[in-house]
Every structure is written in C-alpha cells, then in structure tokens.
Amino acid sequence: MNAIAIKSTCTLKSHLPVLVVDDDRDFADSTIDLLEISGYHAIPAYSATEALQIASREPIEVALIDVKLGATSGVDLVGQLRRIRQHMLCVMVTGYASIETAVQALKQGLTIICTSLSIPKIC
C-alpha cells in the first residue's frame, strides 16, 4: 500500500494517538520520540496485554506493531486489536519478514507490513 492509499484511512498528523507496540523499550521509546518530533501523538505499549488495554480506552487510529513481542505474536495481536477497533490501521514493523508471516498477518487484518519505517509516511 502506498502513502496515498494510507492517507485515505487516517487523518494526517492526527491528534488521535498512534500506538507503538514493542517489547524492546529502547526501540519503542525511540519510535515514540520520532513520531512526536514529526507531529504525531504516540503512546507506547511494551506488551500485547498493555496494547489491548490502551486500545480499549484510547481512540487509537494507527498501531505500529513488532512481529515478535516476547512470548506473544504481533500477528495474533493484530487480530485482537482489530476486534476492539475495526478501522484501526495496523502496521507491522519487523526485521523478520517472511511470506508466511505476511499471509498470517493479512488474515488477521494487517494493513501494512514493512521492514523499515519512514515516520512521515505513516499517515
């Protein structure tokens, strides 16, 4: 999906939060910093459980999700998040991309899978 298609699914520089889900706190916090510098409001979640709690109470529009979340799969989390917020844009960020992972994630409702992240192109 290209940046033009993504723009139609969410508000550019939205005041609604972007959820960053990664069990690597340093990576999550760095991503949050980059998002905020770029004008986004971002919230970290360091586990799938925390991500689900936040998505239940916050009007999350976009979620950036790592494939590997400790003992939990980011692929499974996509499906759980989409059950809470059907229109959430889910972006899987990983260095472990495979066709099998991509297919599983798409079946769960994943919007995009990428091996690198360009912050200005999220929305």
C-alpha positions in Angstrom: 0.0 0.0 0.0 1.5 3.4 -0.9 1.4 6.6 1.1 -1.5 8.0 -0.9 -3.7 5.0 -0.1 -2.7 5.2 3.6 -3.7 8.9 3.8 -7.3 8.0 2.9 -7.6 5.7 6.0 -6.5 8.2 8.7 -6.1 11.9 9.4 -2.8 13.4 8.6 -0.9 14.5 11.7 -3.8 13.3 13.7 -4.4 14.3 17.3 -5.5 10.8 17.9 -2.7 8.6 19.3 -0.5 6.2 17.4 0.1 3.1 19.4 3.7 1.8 19.3 3.8 -1.9 20.4 7.3 -3.3 21.0 8.8 -5.3 23.9 12.1 -3.6 23.2 11.6 -0.5 25.4 14.5 1.4 23.8 13.2 0.9 20.3 9.6 1.7 21.3 10.7 4.9 23.1 12.9 6.0 20.1 10.0 5.4 17.8 7.8 7.5 20.0 10.3 10.3 20.0 10.5 10.3 16.2 6.7 10.3 15.9 6.3 13.2 18.3 9.1 15.2 16.5 7.1 14.6 13.3 3.9 15.9 14.9 2.1 12.8 16.0 0.8 11.9 19.4 2.2 8.5 20.3 1.7 6.1 23.1 4.0 3.1 23.9 2.8 -0.4 24.8 5.6 -2.7 25.9 3.4 -5.9 25.7 0.4 -7.3 23.9 -1.6 -7.1 27.1 -0.7 -3.4 27.6 -1.6 -2.7 23.9 -5.0 -4.3 24.3 -5.7 -2.3 27.5 -4.7 1.0 25.8 -6.7 0.3 22.6 -9.8 -0.4 24.8 -9.7 3.1 26.4 -8.0 5.3 23.8 -9.2 6.3 20.4 -6.3 4.7 18.6 -6.2 5.3 14.9 -2.9 3.7 14.0 -0.8 0.9 15.6 2.8 0.1 14.8 3.3 -3.5 16.0 6.5 -5.6 16.2 6.2 -9.1 15.0 7.9 -10.6 18.0 6.6 -9.4 21.4 8.4 -11.8 23.8 6.2 -14.9 24.1 3.3 -13.2 22.2 3.0 -12.9 18.4 2.4 -9.5 16.9 0.4 -11.3 14.2 -2.1 -12.5 16.9 -2.2 -9.1 18.4 -3.3 -7.6 15.1 -6.5 -9.7 15.1 -7.2 -8.8 18.8 -6.7 -5.1 18.2 -8.9 -5.2 15.1 -11.7 -6.8 17.1 -11.5 -3.8 19.5 -11.2 -1.1 16.8 -12.3 -2.4 13.4 -10.9 0.6 11.4 -7.5 0.8 13.1 -4.7 1.0 10.7 -2.3 -1.8 11.7 1.3 -1.6 10.5 3.7 -4.5 11.3 7.3 -3.4 11.6 9.8 -6.2 11.6 13.2 -7.3 10.6 11.8 -10.8 10.4 9.5 -10.5 7.4 8.5 -13.7 5.7 5.8 -14.6 3.2 4.2 -16.9 5.8 4.2 -14.1 8.5 2.7 -11.6 6.0 -0.1 -14.0 4.9 -1.0 -14.8 8.6 -1.0 -11.1 9.5 -3.1 -10.1 6.5 -5.7 -12.8 7.5 -5.8 -11.1 11.0 -6.5 -7.7 9.4 -3.0 -6.2 9.0 -2.9 -3.2 6.8 0.8 -3.0 6.0 4.0 -4.9 6.7 7.4 -3.2 6.5 11.0 -4.0 7.3 11.8 -0.3 7.8 9.8 2.7 8.9 9.5 6.1 7.4 7.7 8.2 10.1 6.4 11.0 7.8 4.6 8.4 5.6 2.5 6.7 8.4 -0.5 8.9 7.6 
